[in-house]
Amino acid sequence: MPDLTALVLSCTLSPSPAPSSTELLSGQLLEALAEHGVTGSTVRVVDHDVKPGVEADMGDGDAWPAIRRQVLAADIVVLATPTWMGQHSSVAQRVLERLDAELGESDDEGRLLTYGKVGLVVVVGNEDGAHHICAVAYQGMNDVGFTIPANGCTFWNGEAMTGTDYRDLDETPEQTASATRTAAANAAHLARALRQSPYPAS
């Protein structure tokens, strides 16, 4: 029986119902997580009115508080982003900025509410940049309390200056499939370890 939950924050620039390579690869990650007893769901962030800012609630009409509740309910949070100009998407940057508010929240023992939660990263694009994007995302998520497992990302970068998207491929490259399997296995293992042995009081 599944005993862990995962939430993908899909930071594609394409609103629903447009097809998305970012969601395709993150969906494959959720399938791999399911093999380790993890149930998953996805929020396509661009479909929601997430206001700019660094507070947990930016006021009337802000969609982030509802998304934040899902983040805090999950054991594993996946930041999934396309690559644009070698960088993560503007939507992913907004998510990182909104997560900054977690630095001001703590439990009765002084720990951030994100302690004990595992962070993963998914990157797609037809140009280089995945390692840079992962590094930025790792640091941002870790800064606000997430724990990053070994090999905590999966990505696909196609040939630069071409128009091929991940969703255009006839099959998943084995290197990407292997990275997906490893990230899922390590994330589930780490999430269970943190549940059994939480971080000490701060």
Steps between C-alpha positions, in 0.01 A plus 500: 500500500627851421616681811670807354373782282668710233401832345634623167507875457504509120650829387436470129410825328214326315154526659275194501400316290808561284742205485809541715836324491552614860188317611585194291833446676365592844213258439753228428667587829167463681459158338845401625417629848181292500718189478635600842166554669460869419173651375540816297318799357590799283425870513563687175592828663436720196132403517471681834530867594813476713581858594857634505650541845672319784215462748292188564188693396516804274137593551177500306498255210838345575497130409820416685346431846299206358807367318709550814260278696567224249876558532484471878289184478747322268802293598678561168479824300617508139594826332461433127609759245579547134825661391485849350821685406689251712294586809199367689164648402360821645224289655760290683667817624168622637451168683844532659422859603171396659670213683725761662214572739565163666802654671254684725298193605599235752353226717492486880861378503629779281534295183389633162175341385685368195748301711452133430383566145705381204562720197548374144559683173388426143644693204425477127617705204664491160806689617758456773438623851365209704792479743492874561123496553524205739770677699286814535190300591688282749637804680167679503307201630765413757510862622133476596527161671469225240746212500649397165578130449800363311438535125188701577415600146404365163537694178510496124683751285467467127742630242548875518345724235246240391125478546470149643310479828508214748139417416602460133728204572391152394634354823662615821881498485640240738720759673194706591297194598784383725531842664124501559507158666794595720351833608172329591663221698731734691224751573265234640780353710597840640139601571446185705827549685406858590156388615653236728775728627399869480744786520579618855339804656654827385 
